[in-house]
Amino acid sequence: MPTERLVKWSKEAKEFFEKAKDNSVVLDLVISYGCASQTGEGFEELVNTINSESIKRKVKKVIITDTSYLYRHDIAEFAKYADLTIPTIWYLVNKKSIEKLMVPIELKSWSNEVKTDTFKKWFDKILVDYKEQTNFRDIVNIEATYFQKHGGGGGF
């Protein structure tokens, strides 16, 4: 069901856009398949907001990274999204809203992002931090135990 609603910005986001120069903002959206507000009507609200004149004129580009491939650990069939020719469920559900964006867009896939040097750098840093920082390791272990017991992947 199409909506005309807009996103309600936080005070900080509103101030950010008010102060931004025209054609200066690159919005980097990392979309999670399991997040209801980032799909369907919630995503359409974001698109409506980006297309509003007060925001659109500030936006240089929107980069959308579809993280569906990340869910391959919890939803085995999502491993197929390593093949970029297979559209994700998230993309198929949101394709019409994506096409409505009136600013330049770049679509990215998590399956490509995990192959970059930047990802490898941060992954290696996390491994070092996990090994060397007790507090960090404890937090990771607590979170992992929770999701193992309660079902990870956003409740899937």
C-alpha positions in Angstrom: 0.0 0.0 0.0 1.7 3.2 -1.2 2.2 6.0 1.4 2.9 9.7 1.2 4.3 9.8 4.7 7.8 11.1 5.5 10.5 10.0 7.9 10.5 11.8 11.2 14.1 13.1 11.6 15.9 13.3 14.9 16.8 16.8 16.0 20.4 16.1 15.0 19.5 14.8 11.5 17.2 17.8 11.0 19.9 20.2 11.9 22.4 18.4 9.8 20.3 18.7 6.6 19.4 22.3 7.4 23.1 23.2 7.6 24.2 21.1 4.6 25.1 22.8 1.4 23.1 21.9 -1.7 24.4 18.8 -3.6 26.8 18.0 -0.7 25.4 15.0 1.1 26.2 11.4 0.2 23.7 9.2 2.1 25.2 5.7 2.7 22.3 3.4 3.6 23.2 0.0 4.9 20.0 -1.9 4.5 19.2 -4.9 6.7 16.7 -7.5 5.4 15.6 -8.2 8.9 14.7 -4.6 9.8 11.1 -3.8 9.2 11.6 0.0 9.0 14.1 -0.5 6.1 11.7 -2.3 3.8 8.2 -1.9 2.3 6.3 1.1 3.7 9.2 2.2 6.0 11.6 2.3 3.1 9.0 4.1 1.0 8.8 6.8 3.7 12.6 7.3 3.5 12.4 7.6 -0.3 9.5 10.2 0.0 11.7 12.1 2.5 14.8 12.0 0.2 12.6 13.2 -2.7 11.2 16.1 -0.7 12.6 19.4 -2.1 14.3 20.4 1.2 16.3 17.2 1.3 16.7 16.3 -2.4 18.6 19.5 -3.2 21.1 18.7 -0.5 21.7 15.1 -1.6 24.5 14.4 -4.1 24.0 10.7 -4.1 22.4 7.8 -2.2 24.4 4.6 -1.8 22.3 1.6 -0.9 24.1 -1.5 0.4 21.8 -4.5 0.5 23.1 -6.8 3.3 20.9 -9.8 2.5 24.0 -11.9 1.8 25.0 -11.4 5.4 22.0 -13.5 6.5 23.5 -16.6 4.8 24.6 -17.7 8.2 21.1 -17.9 9.5 19.1 -18.4 6.3 21.1 -20.9 4.2 19.3 -20.1 0.9 20.6 -16.5 1.1 24.1 -17.8 0.2 22.8 -17.6 -3.4 23.1 -13.8 -3.2 26.8 -14.2 -3.7 25.7 -14.2 -7.3 24.9 -10.6 -8.2 22.6 -11.6 -11.0 20.1 -13.0 -8.5 18.0 -10.2 -7.1 17.5 -10.3 -3.3 14.1 -10.5 -1.7 14.7 -7.1 -0.2 15.4 -5.6 -3.6 12.3 -7.2 -5.2 10.1 -5.9 -2.4 11.6 -2.4 -2.6 12.4 -2.1 -6.4 9.5 0.3 -7.1 10.5 2.6 -4.3 14.2 2.5 -5.4 13.1 3.5 -8.9 11.2 6.5 -7.4 14.4 8.0 -6.0 15.0 11.4 -7.8 18.7 11.6 -6.9 21.6 9.6 -8.2 21.8 6.2 -6.6 24.4 3.4 -6.4 23.3 -0.1 -5.4 25.8 -2.3 -3.6 25.7 -5.9 -2.4 27.2 -7.2 0.8 28.6 -10.1 -1.1 30.9 -7.6 -2.9 31.7 -5.6 0.2 33.2 -8.5 2.0 35.8 -8.9 -0.8 37.1 -5.3 -0.4 40.4 -4.3 1.1 38.5 -2.0 3.5 36.4 -4.9 4.8 39.5 -7.0 5.2 41.3 -4.2 7.1 38.4 -3.8 9.6 37.8 -7.6 9.9 41.5 -8.1 10.8 41.3 -5.2 13.3 38.2 -6.8 15.0 40.1 -10.1 15.3 43.0 -8.4 16.9 40.7 -6.5 19.3 38.9 -9.7 20.1 42.1 -11.4 21.0 43.7 -8.5 22.9 40.8 -6.6 24.6 39.0 -8.5 27.3 36.1 -6.1 27.5 35.5 -6.3 23.8 35.8 -10.1 23.8 33.3 -10.3 26.7 30.7 -8.2 25.0 31.0 -10.2 21.7 30.7 -13.4 23.6 27.6 -12.2 25.5 25.9 -11.1 22.3 26.8 -14.3 20.5 25.5 -16.4 23.3 22.2 -14.4 23.4 21.6 -14.8 19.7 22.6 -18.5 19.8 20.0 -19.1 22.5 17.3 -16.8 21.1 17.8 -17.2 17.3 19.9 -14.8 15.4 19.2 -13.1 12.2 16.6 -10.7 13.5 14.3 -13.4 14.8 14.4 -15.6 11.7 
